[in-house]
Amino acid sequence: LILVYSCSTEEEEESVVPVVQTPQPETEPDPVEYTLSVSAAAGGTVSSEGGTYDEGSEVTITASANEGYRFTGWEGNDSTNESLTVTLNSNQTYQALFELIPIYTLTVTAGEGGTVSTEGGEYQDGTEIEITATPNEGYRFDGWEGIDSNENTVTLTITSDTELIPIFNLI
């Protein structure tokens, strides 16, 4: 508070009226704002398209692949996690990247002397399939053509077109 009194010899007989001046509060500067731009390439979506945020804001964005696609990463960031948290200290741009999941054909042919649990089909890359070869009476199972295994039950991860044939021999 500042009190101002005016005194002079000519005005001694007049009453002095104090004037009170209230200091004005300092105005805070507007916060710095940055723009976050988020998009999705073909094959998926993102949880947010971004916006304008105060400096230092943390924003989490999530990529979701459509059916038949898989998330591969973010353009603008090295992360391969579907969920990405960014701290805004500059304008930033990210794009979620997706790829079509390849489809491969598995063919399983039993032949004479036994049966198989599946004849195969079309499967997405990375699908695990369990296949069992069962010999008929009077036959024995001796392995597979197409993979190196002597087990009658195998778990196969599909990464290419594959053909399997169980080997059955007369006892």
Residue, then its C-alpha position, 0 to 999 in steps of 0.5 A: l500500500i502506498l499512502v500519499y500525503s500532500c503538505s504545503t504551507e499554504e494548505e495547512e489549514e485545509s484537511v489532508v485527504p489520504v490517497v490510497q493506491t492499490p498495486q495492480p497484480e502482475t498478470e501471468p503470461d499465457p502458457v506456451e501451447y503446442t500442437l499434437s497431430v496424430s493420424a493412422a495409416a491404412g489398416g487401423t485407427v488412433s484414439s486421438e487426432g491430437g490438438t493444442y496442449d499447454e507446454g509440458s502436457e503428457v498425452t497418451i495415444t493408442a493405435s488399434a489395428n483393423e481385422g487382418y492388419r497388425f500395428t508395426g510402429w509410429e512414424g515420428n517415434d521409435s516406439t513399437n508399442e501400440s500405446l504412446t505417451v508424449t510430453l509436449n515441448s514442441n509441435q509434434t506429429y505422429q502416424a500409426l503404421f499398420e501392415l496387412i497380415p499375410i495369409y498362408t496355406l497349410t496343406v496336410t495330406a494323410g496318405e495311406g496308413g493313418t489319419v491327421s487331425t487337420e487337413g490344413g487351411e488358410y492361416q494368418d502369419g504367426t498362427e500356431i497349429e497343433i497337428t496329430a498323425t494317428p496310424n491305423e492298426g497295423y501301421r506305425f508313424d515314422g515322421w513327417e515330410g515337410i518338417d524335421s520331427n519324429e513326434n506324432t503331435v507337432t505344433l507348427t507356427i505358420t510363417s509360409d505356405t507349408e505342406l506336411i505329409p505324415i509317414f506311415n509304414l506297415i509294421 
